[in-house]
Amino acid sequence: MEWKTHARRLAADVLRPESRWYEPLATTPRHVFVPRWWARGDQAWELRDGPSDSDAWMRAVYAHRTLVTRIGPHHADHAGLGATVFHGDPTSSSTLPGLVVAMYRHAMIADDSRVLVTTGTGYGTALLCRRLGAGLVTSLDVDPYLVKAAGERLDSIGLHPHTAVCDITGPLPGEFDRIVSTVSVRPVPPSWLAALQPGGRLVTTLAGTGLVVTADKTGDGGAMGRIEPDPAGFMRTRTADDYERPTDDLWEKIQGADGDSVTTSRYPLLYPPDAWDVWSMLELSMPDIDYRQAQDGDRRTVWLLHPDGSWARAEVNGFLDGPTVHQGGPRRLWDALERVRNRLNREGTLPVYGARVRIDPDGAFTLSRGSWSVTVD
């Protein structure tokens, strides 16, 4: 199968030829790591089987896009031809290649850096092995099958990093100069600080936000860093086959319910995850909001739900008017969203841009910019 032309085109689409990551991207067969994936259809996730259509396979895996390989507990490798999954969230994927490279760039990896990465399909691990040599790379995942499959696929192209089944939020197997996590955490686990060498750097994203955190280990065993200017979003860490959905019972009760409070918003309807800065600010003040949306013609609806029973539903018909907002439960979630939008409208920016990061040795995590600060639990 002729894949090298496709891989070089992908590298050219993402990087300049002089980049040290160009050759790893141009010489790594991504299709080996993604023989099957789930594509989002109108009503369900639909299985795509690469070997059944090699042309479509090459177009998909060598495009600059994320390919979802697992929905809930349903891994594409184990699904029958023609399979569909109607409900569930992505729980594993082959991440957008340029985003993987961006995370590695944030890590400022040197030629002799010992690097810990998260496994997923193994493609990101392969890129790092091409760049450094497999002997400097350790790749971890909580899912035994993902580690096994990635290890076999890495072996098949001559790459033999250290791999292990491990919960990355717990003790880590060794000491490292860099830790790069393409799963999101909140807060940064203290075990990362224990495993980092003095002066080592960690790169991750905060769960529930679009915030990329870089931080360098300090002499007291903590770390100092910042929020990077480019956003990214990754799946949360998990310890089970699927993520819990603690708001499902609430969702069944309030989809079309009247709220205790009914208002009209001054702003156009917003689905918060589409605006990373607004979404991130709201998540920092009110963690664990579940966002859902629907559209029927010109009628658009957004729901915010929280495990404590708070909820909001904003609905608008057309694009000119502000939405009607119903809210219930102990807290007013849409009002909190409006406060963030008011601040952005008033100041022209939000303090998450360029915020400083402080991680204490015990894992206490603080963001600050000017007079604004927040402790991340």
C-alpha positions as CSV (number, residue, x, y, z in Angstrom):
1,M,0.0,0.0,0.0
2,E,1.4,3.4,-1.0
3,W,1.1,5.6,2.1
4,K,4.3,7.6,2.1
5,T,3.1,10.2,-0.4
6,H,0.0,10.7,1.8
7,A,2.2,11.0,5.0
8,R,4.5,13.6,3.3
9,R,1.5,15.6,2.2
10,L,0.2,15.6,5.8
11,A,3.5,16.8,7.1
12,A,3.6,19.6,4.5
13,D,0.1,20.6,5.5
14,V,1.0,20.9,9.1
15,L,4.7,21.9,9.3
16,R,7.5,23.7,7.5
17,P,10.2,21.3,6.2
18,E,12.9,22.6,8.5
19,S,10.9,21.6,11.6
20,R,12.4,18.8,13.6
21,W,8.9,17.2,13.7
22,Y,8.5,17.2,9.9
23,E,10.3,14.0,9.2
24,P,8.6,12.1,12.1
25,L,5.2,13.1,10.6
26,A,6.3,12.4,7.1
27,T,7.7,8.9,7.8
28,T,5.2,7.5,10.4
29,P,2.4,5.3,8.9
30,R,-0.7,6.6,10.7
31,H,-2.9,4.0,9.1
32,V,-1.1,1.2,11.0
33,F,-2.5,2.8,14.2
34,V,-6.0,3.5,12.9
35,P,-7.3,0.6,10.9
36,R,-10.8,1.3,12.0
37,W,-12.6,4.3,13.5
38,W,-16.0,5.8,14.3
39,A,-17.4,8.6,12.0
40,R,-20.3,10.7,13.2
41,G,-23.4,10.2,11.1
42,D,-26.8,12.0,11.3
43,Q,-28.2,9.7,13.9
44,A,-25.3,7.6,15.2
45,W,-21.6,6.8,15.2
46,E,-20.8,4.6,12.2
47,L,-17.9,2.2,11.8
48,R,-15.3,2.9,9.1
49,D,-13.1,-0.1,8.2
50,G,-9.9,1.0,6.5
51,P,-9.0,-2.2,4.7
52,S,-12.5,-2.4,3.1
53,D,-11.8,0.8,1.2
54,S,-8.1,1.6,1.0
55,D,-8.6,4.9,-0.9
56,A,-11.0,6.3,1.7
57,W,-8.7,4.9,4.5
58,M,-5.7,6.9,3.1
59,R,-7.8,10.1,2.7
60,A,-9.1,9.8,6.3
61,V,-6.0,8.9,8.2
62,Y,-3.6,11.3,6.4
63,A,-6.0,14.2,6.7
64,H,-5.3,16.7,9.5
65,R,-8.2,15.5,11.7
66,T,-8.9,13.6,14.9
67,L,-10.3,10.1,14.3
68,V,-12.4,8.6,17.1
69,T,-11.5,5.0,17.8
70,R,-13.7,4.2,20.9
71,I,-17.2,5.3,21.9
72,G,-18.0,4.5,25.5
73,P,-16.8,0.9,25.8
74,H,-17.1,0.2,22.1
75,H,-13.7,0.0,20.4
76,A,-13.8,0.2,16.6
77,D,-11.3,-2.7,16.5
78,H,-13.9,-5.1,18.0
79,A,-17.0,-3.9,16.1
80,G,-18.6,-5.9,13.3
81,L,-18.7,-4.5,9.8
82,G,-21.6,-2.0,9.4
83,A,-21.8,-1.4,13.2
84,T,-23.3,1.7,14.7
85,V,-23.4,3.2,18.1
86,F,-26.3,5.5,18.9
87,H,-25.3,6.8,22.4
88,G,-22.0,7.5,24.1
89,D,-19.1,9.8,24.2
90,P,-15.6,9.3,22.7
91,T,-13.3,7.6,25.1
92,S,-10.2,7.2,22.8
93,S,-9.0,8.7,19.6
94,S,-6.1,9.4,17.3
95,T,-5.6,13.1,18.0
96,L,-5.3,15.8,15.3
97,P,-1.6,15.3,14.2
98,G,-0.8,19.0,14.4
99,L,-2.2,19.2,18.0
100,V,0.1,16.3,19.1
101,V,3.1,18.2,17.6
102,A,1.9,21.4,19.3
103,M,1.9,19.7,22.7
104,Y,5.4,18.3,22.0
105,R,6.6,21.8,21.0
106,H,5.2,23.3,24.2
107,A,7.2,20.6,26.1
108,M,10.5,22.0,24.6
109,I,11.8,18.5,24.2
110,A,15.6,18.2,23.9
111,D,17.4,15.4,22.0
112,D,18.2,13.6,25.3
113,S,14.9,14.2,27.1
114,R,13.3,11.2,28.8
115,V,9.6,11.7,28.0
116,L,6.4,10.2,29.4
117,V,3.4,10.3,27.1
118,T,-0.1,8.9,27.0
119,T,-0.8,6.1,24.6
120,G,-4.2,6.2,22.9
121,T,-3.7,4.6,19.5
122,G,0.1,4.8,19.8
123,Y,0.5,7.2,16.9
124,G,1.7,10.1,19.1
125,T,4.1,7.7,20.8
126,A,5.4,6.7,17.3
127,L,6.1,10.4,16.4
128,L,8.0,10.9,19.6
129,C,10.0,7.6,19.0
130,R,10.9,8.8,15.5
131,R,12.1,12.1,16.9
132,L,14.1,10.9,20.0
133,G,14.6,7.1,19.6
134,A,12.3,4.7,21.4
135,G,14.7,4.2,24.3
136,L,13.8,7.6,25.7
137,V,10.0,7.2,25.5
138,T,7.6,5.7,28.0
139,S,4.0,5.4,26.9
140,L,1.1,4.8,29.4
141,D,-2.6,4.1,29.3
142,V,-5.2,3.0,31.8
143,D,-6.8,0.6,29.2
144,P,-5.0,-2.7,28.8
145,Y,-6.3,-3.3,25.3
146,L,-5.0,0.1,24.1
147,V,-1.6,-0.6,25.5
148,K,-1.5,-4.1,23.9
149,A,-2.7,-2.9,20.5
150,A,-0.5,0.1,20.4
151,G,2.5,-2.0,21.5
152,E,2.0,-4.5,18.7
153,R,1.5,-1.7,16.1
154,L,4.6,0.1,17.3
155,D,6.6,-3.2,17.2
156,S,5.3,-3.8,13.6
157,I,7.1,-0.7,12.4
158,G,10.3,-1.3,14.4
159,L,9.6,1.0,17.4
160,H,10.0,-0.4,20.9
161,P,9.3,2.2,23.6
162,H,8.6,1.2,27.2
163,T,4.8,0.7,27.5
164,A,2.7,0.1,30.6
165,V,-0.9,-0.1,31.8
166,C,-1.0,2.6,34.4
167,D,-3.4,5.2,35.8
168,I,-1.6,8.4,35.0
169,T,-3.1,10.2,38.0
170,G,-1.3,7.8,40.3
171,P,2.3,6.8,40.9
172,L,4.4,6.8,37.7
173,P,7.0,4.2,36.6
174,G,10.2,6.2,36.7
175,E,11.6,9.7,36.5
176,F,11.3,11.9,33.4
177,D,12.5,15.2,32.0
178,R,9.1,15.8,30.3
179,I,5.5,14.7,30.9
180,V,3.1,15.3,28.0
181,S,-0.5,14.3,28.6
182,T,-3.0,14.1,25.8
183,V,-5.7,13.3,28.3
184,S,-6.9,16.2,30.5
185,V,-6.6,16.3,34.3
186,R,-7.9,18.5,37.1
187,P,-5.8,19.3,39.0
188,V,-2.3,18.2,38.0
189,P,-1.6,15.0,40.0
190,P,1.2,15.4,42.6
191,S,2.7,12.2,41.3
192,W,3.8,14.1,38.2
193,L,5.8,16.5,40.3
194,A,7.4,13.6,42.1
195,A,8.3,11.9,38.8
196,L,9.7,15.1,37.1
197,Q,13.4,15.7,37.3
198,P,14.6,19.1,38.6
199,G,13.9,21.6,35.8
200,G,11.6,19.2,34.1
201,R,8.5,20.3,32.3
202,L,4.9,19.1,32.2
203,V,2.3,19.8,29.5
204,T,-1.3,19.0,29.8
205,T,-4.8,20.5,29.6
206,L,-7.2,21.2,32.4
207,A,-10.3,18.9,32.3
208,G,-13.5,20.7,31.3
209,T,-11.6,23.6,29.7
210,G,-9.6,24.5,26.6
211,L,-6.6,25.5,28.6
212,V,-3.1,24.2,27.8
213,V,-0.9,24.3,30.9
214,T,2.9,24.3,30.7
215,A,4.9,24.3,34.0
216,D,8.5,23.8,34.9
217,K,9.5,22.0,38.2
218,T,11.0,24.4,40.8
219,G,13.5,23.8,43.5
220,D,10.8,23.4,46.2
221,G,9.3,20.4,44.4
222,G,6.4,22.5,42.9
223,A,6.1,24.0,39.4
224,M,5.6,27.4,37.8
225,G,4.3,28.1,34.3
226,R,1.5,29.6,32.3
227,I,-1.6,29.1,30.3
228,E,-0.5,28.9,26.6
229,P,-2.3,31.2,24.1
230,D,-3.5,28.4,21.9
231,P,-6.4,26.3,23.1
232,A,-6.8,22.6,23.0
233,G,-9.3,20.1,24.3
234,F,-8.7,16.4,25.2
235,M,-10.7,13.7,26.8
236,R,-10.7,13.4,30.6
237,T,-8.7,10.8,32.4
238,R,-10.9,7.8,33.2
239,T,-10.6,4.6,35.3
240,A,-13.5,2.7,34.0
241,D,-14.7,1.6,30.5
242,D,-16.8,4.8,30.1
243,Y,-17.4,8.2,31.6
244,E,-20.1,8.6,34.2
245,R,-23.0,10.9,33.2
246,P,-24.3,12.1,36.6
247,T,-26.7,14.5,35.0
248,D,-28.7,11.9,33.0
249,D,-31.5,11.7,35.5
250,L,-31.7,15.5,35.7
251,W,-31.8,15.6,31.9
252,E,-34.8,13.4,31.7
253,K,-36.7,15.7,34.0
254,I,-35.9,19.1,32.7
255,Q,-35.5,18.9,28.9
256,G,-38.7,21.0,28.3
257,A,-39.5,22.0,31.8
258,D,-40.5,25.5,32.9
259,G,-37.9,27.1,35.1
260,D,-38.2,28.8,38.5
261,S,-36.6,31.8,36.7
262,V,-37.5,32.8,33.1
263,T,-35.6,35.7,31.4
264,T,-34.5,36.9,28.0
265,S,-30.7,37.1,27.4
266,R,-29.1,40.3,26.0
267,Y,-26.6,38.1,24.1
268,P,-27.0,35.8,21.1
269,L,-27.3,32.1,22.0
270,L,-23.9,30.5,22.7
271,Y,-23.0,26.9,23.1
272,P,-20.1,27.5,25.6
273,P,-17.7,24.8,24.4
274,D,-17.6,26.7,21.1
275,A,-15.9,29.7,22.8
276,W,-12.9,28.2,24.6
277,D,-12.2,31.3,26.8
278,V,-15.8,31.8,27.9
279,W,-16.2,28.1,28.5
280,S,-12.9,27.8,30.4
281,M,-13.8,30.8,32.7
282,L,-17.2,29.4,33.5
283,E,-15.7,25.9,34.2
284,L,-13.1,27.4,36.6
285,S,-15.9,29.0,38.7
286,M,-18.5,26.2,38.3
287,P,-16.8,22.9,37.5
288,D,-18.5,19.8,36.0
289,I,-21.3,21.5,34.0
290,D,-22.7,19.2,31.3
291,Y,-23.4,21.0,28.0
292,R,-26.0,19.8,25.5
293,Q,-27.5,21.3,22.4
294,A,-30.1,20.6,19.7
295,Q,-31.3,22.3,16.5
296,D,-34.6,21.9,14.7
297,G,-34.7,24.2,11.7
298,D,-34.0,27.7,13.0
299,R,-34.9,26.7,16.5
300,R,-31.8,26.2,18.6
301,T,-31.6,25.1,22.2
302,V,-28.7,24.9,24.6
303,W,-28.8,23.2,28.0
304,L,-26.5,23.5,31.0
305,L,-26.8,20.8,33.7
306,H,-24.9,20.3,36.9
307,P,-24.8,17.3,39.2
308,D,-26.1,19.4,42.1
309,G,-29.4,19.7,40.3
310,S,-28.9,23.2,38.8
311,W,-29.9,23.6,35.2
312,A,-30.6,26.1,32.4
313,R,-32.3,25.9,29.1
314,A,-31.8,28.7,26.5
315,E,-33.9,28.6,23.3
316,V,-34.2,30.9,20.3
317,N,-36.0,30.8,17.0
318,G,-33.8,32.5,14.4
319,F,-30.7,34.5,14.8
320,L,-31.7,38.1,15.6
321,D,-33.2,37.9,19.1
322,G,-31.7,36.9,22.4
323,P,-32.8,33.5,23.7
324,T,-35.4,32.8,26.3
325,V,-33.7,31.3,29.3
326,H,-35.3,28.9,31.9
327,Q,-33.3,28.2,35.0
328,G,-33.9,25.9,38.0
329,G,-32.1,24.2,40.9
330,P,-29.9,25.7,43.7
331,R,-27.7,27.8,41.3
332,R,-28.4,30.0,38.3
333,L,-26.0,28.5,35.7
334,W,-27.0,30.9,32.8
335,D,-26.5,33.9,35.0
336,A,-23.0,32.7,35.7
337,L,-22.4,32.4,32.0
338,E,-23.7,35.9,31.5
339,R,-21.3,37.3,34.1
340,V,-18.4,35.9,32.1
341,R,-19.8,37.3,28.9
342,N,-20.3,40.7,30.6
343,R,-16.7,40.7,31.7
344,L,-15.5,39.9,28.2
345,N,-17.7,42.6,26.7
346,R,-16.5,45.2,29.3
347,E,-12.8,44.4,29.3
348,G,-12.3,43.0,25.8
349,T,-10.5,40.0,27.2
350,L,-10.6,37.4,29.9
351,P,-7.9,36.7,32.5
352,V,-7.4,33.1,31.4
353,Y,-5.4,34.5,28.5
354,G,-1.8,34.3,29.6
355,A,-2.6,33.5,33.2
356,R,0.3,32.4,35.4
357,V,0.3,28.9,36.9
358,R,1.6,27.9,40.3
359,I,1.5,24.2,41.4
360,D,2.5,23.6,45.0
361,P,4.4,20.3,45.9
362,D,1.1,18.9,47.3
363,G,-0.6,19.6,44.0
364,A,-2.5,22.8,45.0
365,F,-3.0,24.6,41.7
366,T,-3.5,28.3,41.3
367,L,-4.1,30.5,38.2
368,S,-3.6,34.2,38.4
369,R,-3.4,37.3,36.3
370,G,-3.3,40.8,37.8
371,S,-5.8,40.9,40.6
372,W,-7.6,37.8,39.4
373,S,-6.8,34.4,40.8
374,V,-8.5,31.1,41.2
375,T,-7.6,27.8,42.9
376,V,-8.4,24.8,40.8
377,D,-9.8,21.8,42.8
